[in-house]
Amino acid sequence: MPGFAEAMSRLGTETAFEVLARAKQLEAAGRDVIHLEIGEPDFDTPKNIVEAAKRALDEGYTHYGPSAGLPEFRALIAETVSRFRGVSYGPEHVVVTPGGKPILFYVMMAVLDPGDEALYPNPGFPIYESMIQYLGAKAVPLALRQENAFRLDLDELRDKVGPKTRLVILNSPQNPTGGILPREDVRAIAGILREHPDVWVLSDEIYSRLVFEGEHASIAAEEGMRERTVILDGFSKTYAMTGWRLGYGVMPVELAEWVARIETNCNSCTATFVQRAGMEALSGPQDAPGAFCEEFRERRDVIVEGLNALEGIDCLLPPGAFYVFPDVRGLGRPTREIARMLLEEHGVAALSGTAFGVLGDGHLRFSCANSVANIDRALGRIRDLVQRLRG
Ligand SMILES: Cc1ncc(COP(=O)(O)O)c(C=O)c1O
């Protein structure tokens, strides 16, 4: 067989999909597995959005559209983002993509050269590190620690941002920790970055509508930041639309033009009937996102209380997103081994914190995308494992 490009050796992955595949294998062999591994809401997409997609198909939205997105959709996104973040954007700032994920890759392709440094949260969404390294740039971790409520360490940011830094990635509410950046932190980060005018900011706000305590603060609203910030958001988490593949970036116009050109090269455009469904999501009734948030809050409370009742596990109450990220070092086993035993021997699929970077070691990530009844059952199984490990 012919060989592969050298860059492939630097491409990472998302372990969640591998664990899901293994869990499905076990299920196919007759085992009962409780799924707490995958980061997707277990709710159905709201009916009005599904109906809008069907209508769009009947109306003939079955052709190519502009690479940056349908003009009426870009305008609606600009208006929604402006209202929610308190910053003013127009349609020319918006690029619609098949899911929010392409925004990560496309923006990094547009701003990173080999040898540039990109700062990113660790533990964090594994695609950040993967894409930075794939592009030949240097991935510089910014540690998120439980002692600091998984907030960024501002001194560390100050130390690590320098002449080679080209990009800083922020993610709030955060995957996998559920931490959020309070407005005072966002303000302080902007203050630090104002000293470094050549640094772009990629603000991954895909969980912005899932905040249980406090408020969502976007760095784009801070003085001087709109001109160099990309807001990433989308429909997967907020409207339970993971399979539709619909997301967007909001950014300075010159960058938006490059990102749209990359879209022309990669996807041509995002499916047009899916964009019409996205318009219904933004302009239709907003009960569903609120109801999802309430449901996730209840589940979070149940799982955190259940985990903290177990000897050797210490779990913070995450203020956002739909994950909990307990410290399991007290169980005295390597983290990957605990995750493996939990799945293979106790039928609970969860992710080792190491799936989110080296600094995730010592933690497990449980997704709250399952019913309270199943979370309760999972807690019983986790208790069994803890009793075994602690003798
Ligand atoms: C932090 C973060 N950013 C971006 C994404 C991408 O989501 P999507 O491509 O489904 O919009 C995810 C999905 O898990 C995520 O957790």
The ligand as an ORCA input file, in Angstrom:
! r2SCAN-3c Opt
* xyz 0 1
  C     -16.506     22.275     22.969
  C     -17.123     21.836     21.699
  N     -16.994     22.589     20.608
  C     -17.524     22.253     19.435
  C     -18.248     21.088     19.300
  C     -18.782     20.754     17.929
  O     -20.139     20.548     17.858
  P     -20.906     20.418     16.463
  O     -19.906     20.212     15.384
  O     -21.837     19.264     16.621
  O     -21.627     21.728     16.282
  C     -18.420     20.250     20.407
  C     -19.136     18.959     20.286
  O     -19.038     18.073     21.093
  C     -17.852     20.644     21.642
  O     -17.981     19.895     22.757
*
